Amino acid sequence: MEVICLEDRAFFELIHEVVERIKDKQNVKSDRWVSGDEAMQKLRITSKSTLQKWRDQGKIRFSQPEKKVILYDTQSIEDFINKNAKNTF
């Protein structure tokens, strides 16, 4: 039996790559608009107030089709993450 060890980051990148390949093969399209819980999951945060703060500051694009329904733009979330990425030396 062979054991392969990966760091957390490498593991999650591998999982992400596998999921993307499966989506491509199955022709699955991801939703452009996601709920607050899904947005928090993508941002790896647990605080609803942080999500609201970023929304109020205009850092993440959102839509409010009804008073109690707030949806977040996944492209905006990805742009926000990329904008805050730090380059290595």
N, C-alpha and C positions, 0 to 999 in steps of 0.2 A: 504494500500500500504506500502511495506517495502523498505527502502532505504539502500543500502550497500555502505559504503565508503572504498576506498582503496588508499593507497599511490601510487604515480606514478610507483615506481619500482615494487610493488606487482601487479599492474594492467597490466603492460607490460609483466611480467613473466606469468601471467594468460593467456594473449592473446597468447604468444609464445607457452604455453602448449596446448592450444586449437588448434592452427594451426598445431602443430606437430601431435596431435591425429587425426585430419582430414586427414593430409597427409598419416599417417599410414593406416587409414581405406580405403582411396581412392588409395593406392599404388602409391603415387606421390613421385617421387625422385627429390631432389633439384639439381640444376646445380652445378657442382664442380667449374666451372670457371664463374666469373661474371664480368660485366663491371665496370669501375671506379665509376660510379654513384651508382651502387649497393654496391660496396665495401665501399664507403663513408657512405652509409646508414647503413651498418652493423657495421661500426666503430663509428657511430654517430658523424661524423665530416663533416664540410662544406667546408673545404679548400682543393682544388686540390693540392696545393703546399705541404701540410702536407702529403697527400697520396703519392706524388712523392718522398718526402724526405724519408719516411719509405721504399718505394720501392728501392730507390737508396742506402739506408743504409743496405739493405738485410733483413729488418725486416719482410717484407711481400713478399711472393713468387708470381711471375707473369710470364705471357707468352706474347710474342709479335709476333703473327703469321703473321702480316703485319705491315708496317711502322706506320700506324696511329691507329692500333688496339692493345690495351693492355688489357689483361684479368687477373683477380686476383683469386688466389686459396682460396676458402672459408675455407678450413681446416687451411691454413696458417693464415688467418684472425682470426679464432677462437683460434688458438694457441697463436697468438700475444696478444689477449685480455686476455686469461687465464694467460699468462706469466706475464702480468702487473697487475694482480689482487692482491689486498692486503688482507691478512687475518685479521679478526676481533680479538679483544683481548679476 
